[in-house]
Amino acid sequence: LAAVLGMSDRQRNVVFIRALLDAGIECQSVTSSTRLPDQDGKPLWRANCSDKTAHMISITPDGTANIVSRTDR
């Protein structure tokens, strides 16, 4: 978690694209990510893909990425 928090936006976007691909979510590239208020004590970001989809990614203390995606928008 500390490593992710200390990354530049570009580095973090690379981590997020890897997490999305590992989860089987199609995303050609993460064009931007925005830090949102923590959720349940975990840091939360909105990762925006080049295809205009967005995914919410929270990072647990052990570095696990939890992803929530909406496909109805």
DRENVEX-33157 format. One record per residue (C-alpha): x, y negated, z negated; residue in three letters. Coordinates in steps of 0.2 Angstrom, whole numbers, padded with zeros to 4 digits, always signed. Each point is the difference from the previous one (the first is absolute). Layout:
<nodes>
XYZala ...
</nodes>
This chain:
<nodes>
+0000+0000+0000leu +0014-0012-0005ala +0008+0003+0017ala -0016-0004+0010val -0003-0016-0010leu +0018-0006+0004gly -0001+0003+0018met -0002-0014+0013ser -0016+0000+0010asp +0008+0008+0015arg +0007+0015-0011gln -0016+0002-0008arg -0010+0001+0016asn +0012+0014+0006val -0004+0009-0016val -0019-0003+0003phe +0000+0007+0018ile +0009+0015-0006arg -0013+0003-0014ala -0014-0003+0012leu +0008+0013+0013leu +0003+0012-0014asp -0018-0001-0005ala -0006+0004+0018gly -0006-0018+0003ile +0003-0007+0018glu +0010-0016-0001cys +0013-0006+0013gln +0007-0013-0011ser -0003-0009-0016val +0000-0018+0006thr -0003-0008-0017ser -0004+0004-0018ser -0007-0011-0013thr +0001+0003-0019arg -0016+0000-0008leu -0005+0000-0019pro +0006+0016-0009asp -0014+0013-0001gln +0000+0011-0015asp +0017-0006-0005gly +0008+0004+0017lys +0006-0011+0013pro -0011-0001+0015leu +0003-0006+0018trp -0010-0002+0016arg +0010+0007+0014ala -0006-0006+0017asn +0004+0011+0015cys +0003-0006+0018ser -0017+0007+0005asp -0008-0012-0012lys -0005+0014-0013thr +0004-0004-0018ala +0004+0012-0014his +0001-0003-0018met +0016+0008-0008ile +0004+0001-0018ser +0016+0007-0007ile +0001+0010-0016thr +0014-0001-0013pro +0008+0015+0008asp +0000-0008+0017gly -0015+0010+0007thr -0010-0010+0013ala -0019+0001-0002asn -0009-0005+0016ile -0018-0006+0002val -0006-0003+0018ser -0017-0005+0007arg -0005+0006+0017thr -0016-0008+0001asp +0006-0018+0004arg 
</nodes>
